[in-house]
Amino acid sequence: MEEAVDAGTMANLIVRIGLLEENTARECVYEVGGKSASASDLVQYLQRKSMLTPLQGSKLLKGDKDGFILGGYRVLYKISSGTFGRVYRGDDPRSGQVVAIKVLRRKWTDDPQKVDQFMREGRIGLTLQHPNIVGMLAVNQDKVTGQYYIVMEFVEGGNLRDILTIRKKLEVDEALRMMEECAAGLAYAWSRGLTHRDIKASNILISTDKTTKLVDFGLAEMSIQNAGHMEIGRASDKDEDVAIDRTIDYAGLEKATNITRGDVRSDIYFLGHVLYEMVIGEPLMPVTKDRATKLQRRRYEQVESTLAMKAPEVGMHPSLQRLIARAVSFEPSSRYQTPAQFLETIRATRAELSGNAEASRRAAGALTIYIVEQHVKLQDVFRDKFKKLGFRVLISVDANQALKRYQSAPFHALLVDGGTAGRDGVEAYRKVLREAASMRLDLAGALMLNEDQAGWENEVRGLPGGSVLIRPVTMKQLAAHYREALPEIKPSDHDEGE
């Protein structure tokens, strides 16, 4: 390494950059023999005292003056490196908070597509705040160096790929717990209108406290259906080649099954593959780097038969096999349709395998009833009465929204007024109760019909958890029905009114 300056000049540079306070630097110069000592001696002394990192020392001795601080965060040392960017450990000198800093490689800074993709990852990350998604703190371009960077939560631990390299496979409950947290993170992102599009073991981080977190939403797609008013910028068609370079498996799957980019069922499919590898210790599809092979249809068609043959050989529990089989179904319509649906089935399977199957049939979260009612006065009555019973009350005038809501966030009770919702209400009632049964969740359902609609009862008879009530119907009758199905409902001596 070339020694360009003496210790005094080096100390001034270190202070000017912001790596040390002036008084501290002056004391360190004294310790190495004064200002005339070599810059190398000062840097080595500071590294021994853990006041500089090897990365910082190397840059200083090379004459670098920039890139030590990005967005107010100090760059300490390199954690990992890829074709797209490098990740450094950093900290906030003001608070001591440890962070990870992802920096776009300099060779890509003049490529508008790469820059746009990198910055999209940061902007997307800033909108996602969930314990199972690595949090983003800042995204920007450094005015001095021109470097693009993302500052994110630092996860002390490792990624799942490295863990599997060492341990080969995991215990089933541990794997299901990790997958439950992955699905929870994905369900949250999906509720915000986003899919991941790069699900793989290296993009799943495990912290030292055993929390599982999804990272790298750089290729995320926005669902028009779920996006609402989010404006983060959508990757243009010209970015297709960039995306395929990183996710050829996604491109191959979606081409083979004739679905569009950004379909959340593709993320669910690859989470199923990750779960299989966690419990078996080997991938479900043959590993290949050949692009043409990855795009072949039969590569994806053979997955289900491979699972059907391999699972019994290794003694996989039938419930676990069913869970994975549905996730990796070749036909998208046969997979779990939403991350929430996948999540609830993971929870049910995990509880069943641990001997707590009864508890697993209850949907997560606060006690919630979903009501389809078009009559405004009845909406007010139901809202008031069911709140008194301890429910969180959701009301919609559109019967067609009931199934979508249940798939994204399962509720515990359903009330459909067929008298005002008509045939659409009956169909929604039937679909939601069937969906609950397929997810192995308990759902207390009630369908109210007018006298002239009584014949419709035959269409929904026998659905688990369901009950049909012909008007006139009192609130006391409704409360009794839900209390029988849901013991946690608040007790009351007077369920009143009609």
C-alpha positions as CSV (number, residue, x, y, z in Angstrom):
1,M,0.0,0.0,0.0
2,E,1.4,3.4,-1.0
3,E,1.9,5.9,1.9
4,A,0.7,9.2,0.4
5,V,0.7,11.4,3.6
6,D,2.1,11.6,7.1
7,A,0.1,10.9,10.3
8,G,-0.8,14.6,10.8
9,T,-2.2,15.0,7.3
10,M,-4.0,11.6,7.6
11,A,-5.6,12.6,10.9
12,N,-6.9,15.9,9.4
13,L,-8.4,13.9,6.6
14,I,-10.1,11.4,9.0
15,V,-11.6,14.3,11.0
16,R,-12.8,16.1,7.9
17,I,-14.5,12.9,6.6
18,G,-16.2,12.6,9.9
19,L,-14.7,9.3,11.1
20,L,-13.2,10.7,14.3
21,E,-13.5,13.7,16.6
22,E,-10.6,16.2,16.4
23,N,-9.5,15.6,20.0
24,T,-9.5,11.8,19.6
25,A,-7.5,12.1,16.4
26,R,-4.9,14.4,18.0
27,E,-4.4,11.9,20.9
28,C,-3.9,9.0,18.4
29,V,-1.3,10.9,16.4
30,Y,0.6,11.5,19.7
31,E,0.4,7.7,20.4
32,V,2.1,6.8,17.1
33,G,4.9,9.3,17.5
34,G,3.6,12.6,16.3
35,K,2.5,14.3,13.1
36,S,5.7,13.2,11.2
37,A,4.9,9.5,11.8
38,S,3.7,7.6,8.7
39,A,0.0,7.5,7.7
40,S,0.2,3.7,7.7
41,D,1.3,3.6,11.3
42,L,-1.7,5.8,12.3
43,V,-4.2,3.8,10.3
44,Q,-2.9,0.5,11.7
45,Y,-3.1,1.9,15.2
46,L,-6.7,3.0,14.7
47,Q,-7.6,-0.4,13.3
48,R,-6.1,-2.2,16.3
49,K,-8.1,0.1,18.6
50,S,-11.2,-0.7,16.6
51,M,-11.6,3.0,15.7
52,L,-11.3,2.3,12.0
53,T,-12.4,-0.8,10.1
54,P,-10.1,-2.6,7.6
55,L,-12.3,-1.3,4.8
56,Q,-12.0,2.3,6.0
57,G,-8.3,1.9,6.5
58,S,-7.7,0.5,3.0
59,K,-9.7,3.3,1.4
60,L,-7.8,6.0,3.3
61,L,-4.4,4.6,2.4
62,K,-5.4,4.4,-1.3
63,G,-6.2,8.1,-1.1
64,D,-10.0,7.8,-1.2
65,K,-11.8,10.7,0.3
66,D,-15.4,9.8,-0.6
67,G,-17.8,7.0,0.1
68,F,-17.1,6.7,3.8
69,I,-20.5,8.2,4.8
70,L,-23.7,7.8,2.8
71,G,-26.9,9.5,3.9
72,G,-25.4,10.3,7.3
73,Y,-24.5,6.6,7.9
74,R,-20.9,5.4,8.2
75,V,-19.9,2.6,5.9
76,L,-17.9,0.1,8.1
77,Y,-17.2,-3.1,6.2
78,K,-18.5,-5.3,3.3
79,I,-20.9,-8.0,4.2
80,S,-21.7,-9.5,0.7
81,S,-21.3,-8.8,-2.9
82,G,-23.3,-9.6,-6.0
83,T,-23.5,-8.7,-9.7
84,F,-26.1,-6.0,-8.9
85,G,-24.7,-4.4,-5.8
86,R,-22.7,-4.6,-2.6
87,V,-24.0,-4.7,1.0
88,Y,-22.1,-3.1,3.8
89,R,-22.5,-3.0,7.5
90,G,-22.8,0.6,8.7
91,D,-24.0,2.6,11.6
92,D,-25.6,5.9,12.5
93,P,-22.9,7.9,14.4
94,R,-25.6,10.0,16.0
95,S,-27.4,7.1,17.7
96,G,-25.1,4.1,17.3
97,Q,-27.9,2.2,15.4
98,V,-26.4,-0.6,13.3
99,V,-27.7,-0.7,9.7
100,A,-27.0,-2.5,6.4
101,I,-26.2,-0.3,3.4
102,K,-26.8,-1.6,-0.1
103,V,-24.8,0.2,-2.8
104,L,-25.4,-0.1,-6.5
105,R,-22.2,-1.1,-8.3
106,R,-20.5,1.8,-10.1
107,K,-20.6,0.0,-13.4
108,W,-24.4,0.2,-13.3
109,T,-24.8,3.9,-12.4
110,D,-24.9,4.9,-16.0
111,D,-27.5,2.3,-16.8
112,P,-31.0,3.9,-16.4
113,Q,-32.7,0.5,-16.2
114,K,-30.5,-0.8,-13.4
115,V,-30.7,2.5,-11.5
116,D,-34.5,2.5,-11.8
117,Q,-34.8,-1.1,-10.6
118,F,-32.5,-0.4,-7.7
119,M,-34.3,2.8,-6.6
120,R,-37.7,1.0,-6.9
121,E,-36.5,-1.6,-4.4
122,G,-35.8,1.2,-1.9
123,R,-39.0,3.1,-2.6
124,I,-41.0,-0.1,-2.3
125,G,-39.2,-1.0,0.9
126,L,-40.1,2.3,2.5
127,T,-43.8,1.5,2.2
128,L,-43.5,-1.9,3.9
129,Q,-43.4,-2.0,7.7
130,H,-43.7,-5.5,9.0
131,P,-41.8,-7.7,11.4
132,N,-41.2,-10.4,8.7
133,I,-39.9,-8.0,6.1
134,V,-36.5,-6.3,6.3
135,G,-37.2,-2.6,7.0
136,M,-35.9,0.2,4.8
137,L,-34.7,3.4,6.4
138,A,-33.5,5.6,3.4
139,V,-32.9,5.5,-0.3
140,N,-31.0,8.1,-2.2
141,Q,-28.1,9.1,-4.4
142,D,-24.9,10.5,-2.8
143,K,-24.3,14.0,-4.1
144,V,-20.5,13.7,-3.9
145,T,-19.8,10.2,-5.3
146,G,-23.0,9.8,-7.4
147,Q,-23.5,6.4,-5.7
148,Y,-27.0,5.0,-5.3
149,Y,-27.7,3.5,-1.9
150,I,-30.4,1.9,0.3
151,V,-30.1,2.0,4.1
152,M,-32.0,-0.9,5.7
153,E,-32.4,-2.7,9.0
154,F,-29.4,-4.8,9.9
155,V,-30.4,-8.4,10.6
156,E,-27.8,-10.1,12.9
157,G,-27.9,-13.7,11.8
158,G,-27.7,-15.3,8.3
159,N,-29.7,-16.2,5.2
160,L,-31.6,-19.5,4.8
161,R,-29.3,-20.6,2.0
162,D,-26.2,-20.4,4.2
163,I,-28.1,-22.2,7.1
164,L,-29.1,-25.0,4.8
165,T,-25.6,-25.3,3.4
166,I,-24.4,-26.0,7.0
167,R,-27.3,-27.9,8.5
168,K,-28.6,-29.6,5.3
169,K,-32.2,-29.7,6.6
170,L,-34.4,-28.5,9.5
171,E,-36.8,-30.0,11.9
172,V,-40.4,-29.9,10.6
173,D,-41.8,-27.5,13.2
174,E,-38.8,-25.1,12.8
175,A,-39.3,-25.1,9.0
176,L,-43.1,-24.5,9.4
177,R,-42.5,-21.7,11.8
178,M,-40.1,-20.0,9.4
179,M,-42.5,-20.5,6.5
180,E,-45.4,-19.2,8.6
181,E,-43.4,-16.0,9.1
182,C,-42.5,-15.8,5.4
183,A,-46.1,-16.2,4.5
184,A,-47.1,-13.5,7.0
185,G,-44.6,-11.1,5.4
186,L,-45.8,-11.9,1.9
187,A,-49.5,-11.6,3.0
188,Y,-48.7,-8.1,4.3
189,A,-47.0,-7.1,1.1
190,W,-49.9,-8.5,-0.9
191,S,-52.3,-6.4,1.2
192,R,-50.3,-3.4,0.1
193,G,-50.6,-4.4,-3.6
194,L,-47.2,-6.0,-4.0
195,T,-45.7,-9.4,-4.9
196,H,-42.0,-10.3,-4.4
197,R,-41.0,-12.1,-7.6
198,D,-37.6,-13.3,-6.2
199,I,-38.5,-15.8,-3.5
200,K,-35.5,-18.0,-2.8
201,A,-33.5,-19.2,0.2
202,S,-30.9,-16.5,0.0
203,N,-33.6,-13.8,0.2
204,I,-34.9,-15.2,3.5
205,L,-33.0,-13.9,6.5
206,I,-33.0,-15.5,10.0
207,S,-32.1,-13.3,12.9
208,T,-30.3,-14.4,16.0
209,D,-33.6,-14.2,17.9
210,K,-35.1,-16.7,15.3
211,T,-37.2,-14.1,13.4
212,T,-37.6,-14.8,9.7
213,K,-37.6,-11.9,7.3
214,L,-38.1,-11.5,3.6
215,V,-35.5,-9.2,1.9
216,D,-35.0,-7.9,-1.6
217,F,-38.2,-6.6,-3.1
218,G,-36.3,-5.2,-6.1
219,L,-38.3,-7.1,-8.6
220,A,-41.6,-6.6,-6.8
221,E,-44.7,-6.2,-9.0
222,M,-47.7,-4.1,-8.1
223,S,-51.1,-5.6,-8.3
224,I,-53.7,-3.3,-9.9
225,Q,-56.4,-4.9,-7.8
226,N,-54.6,-4.3,-4.4
227,A,-52.5,-1.3,-5.1
228,G,-54.9,1.4,-4.1
229,H,-53.2,4.8,-4.4
230,M,-49.6,3.7,-3.9
231,E,-47.3,5.5,-6.3
232,I,-43.9,3.9,-6.3
233,G,-43.2,3.4,-10.0
234,R,-43.8,0.2,-11.9
235,A,-41.1,-1.5,-13.8
236,S,-41.6,-0.9,-17.5
237,D,-41.7,-3.5,-20.2
238,K,-38.1,-2.7,-21.2
239,D,-37.0,-4.0,-17.8
240,E,-38.2,-7.5,-18.7
241,D,-34.7,-8.7,-19.6
242,V,-33.3,-7.3,-16.4
243,A,-35.9,-9.2,-14.4
244,I,-35.5,-12.4,-16.3
245,D,-31.8,-12.4,-15.7
246,R,-32.5,-12.6,-12.0
247,T,-35.6,-14.7,-11.9
248,I,-35.6,-17.1,-14.9
249,D,-37.5,-19.6,-12.7
250,Y,-40.4,-17.2,-12.4
251,A,-40.3,-16.5,-16.1
252,G,-40.3,-20.3,-16.9
253,L,-43.2,-21.0,-14.5
254,E,-45.3,-18.1,-15.7
255,K,-44.7,-19.0,-19.4
256,A,-45.5,-22.7,-18.8
257,T,-48.8,-21.9,-16.9
258,N,-49.8,-18.9,-19.0
259,I,-50.1,-16.4,-16.2
260,T,-49.0,-12.8,-16.1
261,R,-46.0,-11.3,-14.2
262,G,-46.9,-10.2,-10.7
263,D,-49.3,-13.1,-9.9
264,V,-48.9,-13.7,-6.2
265,R,-49.5,-17.4,-6.8
266,S,-46.0,-17.6,-8.3
267,D,-44.5,-16.4,-4.9
268,I,-46.6,-19.0,-3.1
269,Y,-45.3,-21.6,-5.6
270,F,-41.6,-20.8,-4.8
271,L,-42.3,-20.6,-1.0
272,G,-43.6,-24.2,-1.4
273,H,-40.2,-25.1,-3.0
274,V,-38.3,-23.5,-0.1
275,L,-40.4,-25.4,2.5
276,Y,-39.7,-28.7,0.8
277,E,-36.0,-28.0,0.7
278,M,-36.0,-27.0,4.4
279,V,-37.6,-30.3,5.5
280,I,-36.0,-32.7,3.0
281,G,-32.6,-31.2,2.5
282,E,-32.6,-31.1,-1.3
283,P,-34.4,-29.0,-3.9
284,L,-37.7,-30.2,-5.4
285,M,-36.5,-29.2,-8.9
286,P,-33.1,-30.2,-10.4
287,V,-30.6,-27.3,-10.0
288,T,-29.3,-25.9,-13.3
289,K,-27.7,-22.8,-14.5
290,D,-28.8,-23.4,-18.1
291,R,-31.3,-20.7,-19.1
292,A,-33.0,-22.8,-21.7
293,T,-33.5,-25.7,-19.3
294,K,-35.0,-23.3,-16.7
295,L,-37.6,-22.2,-19.3
296,Q,-38.7,-25.7,-20.2
297,R,-42.3,-26.5,-19.4
298,R,-41.6,-30.1,-18.3
299,R,-39.3,-28.8,-15.5
300,Y,-42.4,-27.5,-13.7
301,E,-44.8,-30.2,-14.8
302,Q,-42.7,-32.9,-13.1
303,V,-42.7,-31.2,-9.7
304,E,-45.9,-32.7,-8.4
305,S,-45.0,-36.3,-9.4
306,T,-41.5,-35.8,-7.8
307,L,-43.2,-34.7,-4.6
308,A,-45.7,-37.6,-4.7
309,M,-42.9,-40.1,-5.1
310,K,-40.4,-38.6,-2.7
311,A,-42.6,-37.7,0.3
312,P,-43.6,-41.3,1.2
313,E,-40.0,-42.4,0.8
314,V,-38.8,-40.0,3.5
315,G,-41.8,-40.5,5.7
316,M,-43.3,-37.0,5.3
317,H,-46.5,-36.5,7.2
318,P,-49.5,-36.5,4.9
319,S,-50.7,-33.1,6.1
320,L,-47.3,-31.6,5.3
321,Q,-47.3,-33.3,1.9
322,R,-50.7,-31.8,1.2
323,L,-49.6,-28.4,2.2
324,I,-46.6,-28.4,-0.1
325,A,-48.5,-30.2,-2.9
326,R,-51.1,-27.4,-3.1
327,A,-48.5,-24.7,-3.0
328,V,-46.5,-26.2,-5.9
329,S,-49.4,-27.3,-8.0
330,F,-48.6,-26.7,-11.7
331,E,-52.1,-25.2,-12.3
332,P,-52.3,-21.8,-10.7
333,S,-56.0,-22.3,-9.9
334,S,-55.1,-25.4,-7.8
335,R,-52.6,-23.5,-5.6
336,Y,-53.4,-21.4,-2.6
337,Q,-55.0,-18.3,-4.1
338,T,-53.6,-15.8,-1.6
339,P,-50.8,-15.6,0.9
340,A,-53.4,-15.4,3.7
341,Q,-54.9,-18.7,2.6
342,F,-51.4,-20.2,2.5
343,L,-50.6,-18.8,6.0
344,E,-53.7,-20.1,7.7
345,T,-53.1,-23.6,6.3
346,I,-49.5,-23.5,7.5
347,R,-50.7,-22.6,11.0
348,A,-53.3,-25.4,10.8
349,T,-50.7,-27.9,9.7
350,R,-48.2,-26.8,12.3
351,A,-50.8,-27.1,15.1
352,E,-52.0,-30.5,13.8
353,L,-48.4,-31.9,13.8
354,S,-47.8,-30.5,17.3
355,G,-51.0,-32.1,18.6
356,N,-53.0,-28.9,18.9
357,A,-55.3,-29.3,15.9
358,E,-58.4,-27.9,17.6
359,A,-56.8,-24.5,18.2
360,S,-55.5,-24.4,14.6
361,R,-59.0,-24.2,13.2
362,R,-59.5,-20.7,14.5
363,A,-58.6,-17.8,12.2
364,A,-55.9,-15.5,13.6
365,G,-56.7,-12.0,15.0
366,A,-59.5,-10.3,16.9
367,L,-63.0,-11.8,16.8
368,T,-64.4,-10.4,13.5
369,I,-67.8,-10.7,11.8
370,Y,-68.3,-9.7,8.1
371,I,-71.8,-8.6,7.3
372,V,-73.3,-8.2,3.8
373,E,-76.2,-5.8,4.2
374,Q,-77.5,-3.1,1.8
375,H,-80.1,-1.6,4.1
376,V,-78.5,1.4,5.8
377,K,-80.6,1.3,9.0
378,L,-79.9,-2.4,9.4
379,Q,-76.2,-1.7,9.0
380,D,-76.4,0.6,12.0
381,V,-78.3,-1.9,14.0
382,F,-76.0,-4.8,13.3
383,R,-72.9,-2.6,13.9
384,D,-74.2,-1.6,17.3
385,K,-75.4,-5.1,18.4
386,F,-72.5,-7.1,17.3
387,K,-70.0,-4.7,18.8
388,K,-71.7,-5.3,22.1
389,L,-71.1,-9.0,21.6
390,G,-67.4,-8.3,21.3
391,F,-67.0,-8.5,17.5
392,R,-65.0,-6.3,15.3
393,V,-67.6,-5.5,12.7
394,L,-67.0,-5.2,8.9
395,I,-69.9,-4.3,6.7
396,S,-70.2,-4.3,2.9
397,V,-73.0,-3.6,0.5
398,D,-71.2,-5.7,-2.2
399,A,-71.6,-9.4,-1.7
400,N,-68.8,-10.1,-4.2
401,Q,-66.2,-8.6,-1.9
402,A,-66.9,-11.2,0.9
403,L,-64.8,-14.0,-0.7
404,K,-61.9,-11.6,-1.6
405,R,-61.8,-10.3,2.0
406,Y,-61.9,-13.8,3.5
407,Q,-59.0,-15.0,1.3
408,S,-56.9,-12.0,2.2
409,A,-57.8,-11.9,5.9
410,P,-60.0,-14.7,7.3
411,F,-62.8,-13.6,9.6
412,H,-64.6,-15.7,12.3
413,A,-68.3,-15.0,11.5
414,L,-70.3,-14.2,8.4
415,L,-73.8,-12.7,8.1
416,V,-75.4,-12.3,4.7
417,D,-78.8,-10.7,4.3
418,G,-80.2,-12.4,1.2
419,G,-83.3,-10.2,1.5
420,T,-81.3,-7.2,0.4
421,A,-78.3,-8.8,-1.4
422,G,-80.4,-11.2,-3.4
423,R,-78.9,-14.1,-5.4
424,D,-75.4,-12.5,-5.2
425,G,-75.6,-12.8,-1.5
426,V,-76.5,-16.5,-1.5
427,E,-73.7,-17.2,-3.9
428,A,-71.2,-15.3,-1.8
429,Y,-72.3,-17.1,1.3
430,R,-71.8,-20.4,-0.3
431,K,-68.4,-19.6,-1.7
432,V,-67.0,-18.2,1.6
433,L,-68.2,-21.2,3.7
434,R,-66.6,-23.5,1.1
435,E,-63.4,-21.5,1.2
436,A,-63.3,-21.8,5.0
437,A,-63.7,-25.5,4.7
438,S,-60.9,-25.8,2.2
439,M,-58.6,-23.8,4.5
440,R,-59.7,-26.0,7.5
441,L,-60.9,-23.0,9.4
442,D,-64.0,-22.7,11.6
443,L,-66.5,-20.1,10.3
444,A,-69.8,-19.3,11.9
445,G,-72.2,-18.4,9.0
446,A,-75.7,-17.2,8.9
447,L,-77.9,-16.5,5.8
448,M,-81.1,-14.5,6.3
449,L,-83.8,-15.0,3.7
450,N,-87.2,-13.5,3.1
451,E,-90.2,-15.9,3.1
452,D,-90.4,-15.7,-0.7
453,Q,-86.7,-16.8,-0.9
454,A,-87.1,-19.9,1.3
455,G,-86.5,-22.2,-1.6
456,W,-82.9,-21.0,-1.8
457,E,-82.2,-22.7,1.4
458,N,-81.7,-26.0,-0.5
459,E,-78.7,-24.5,-2.3
460,V,-76.7,-24.0,0.8
461,R,-77.9,-26.8,3.1
462,G,-75.2,-28.8,4.7
463,L,-72.4,-26.3,4.5
464,P,-70.2,-26.6,7.6
465,G,-70.8,-23.9,10.2
466,G,-73.8,-22.5,8.3
467,S,-77.3,-21.7,9.3
468,V,-80.3,-20.4,7.3
469,L,-82.8,-18.1,9.1
470,I,-86.2,-17.2,7.5
471,R,-87.6,-13.9,8.4
472,P,-88.8,-12.7,10.8
473,V,-85.5,-13.0,12.6
474,T,-84.6,-11.4,15.9
475,M,-81.2,-10.3,17.2
476,K,-81.6,-12.8,20.0
477,Q,-81.8,-15.6,17.4
478,L,-78.6,-14.4,15.7
479,A,-76.7,-14.0,18.9
480,A,-77.7,-17.5,20.0
481,H,-76.5,-18.9,16.7
482,Y,-73.1,-17.2,16.9
483,R,-72.7,-17.9,20.6
484,E,-73.1,-21.6,20.1
485,A,-70.4,-21.6,17.4
486,L,-68.1,-19.1,19.0
487,P,-67.7,-19.6,22.8
488,E,-65.6,-16.5,23.2
489,I,-68.6,-14.2,22.4
490,K,-69.4,-12.0,25.4
491,P,-72.2,-13.4,27.6
492,S,-75.4,-11.4,27.8
493,D,-78.7,-11.8,29.6
494,H,-80.7,-9.8,27.1
495,D,-80.1,-10.1,23.4
496,E,-82.7,-7.8,22.1
497,G,-84.6,-6.6,19.1
498,E,-85.3,-7.7,15.6
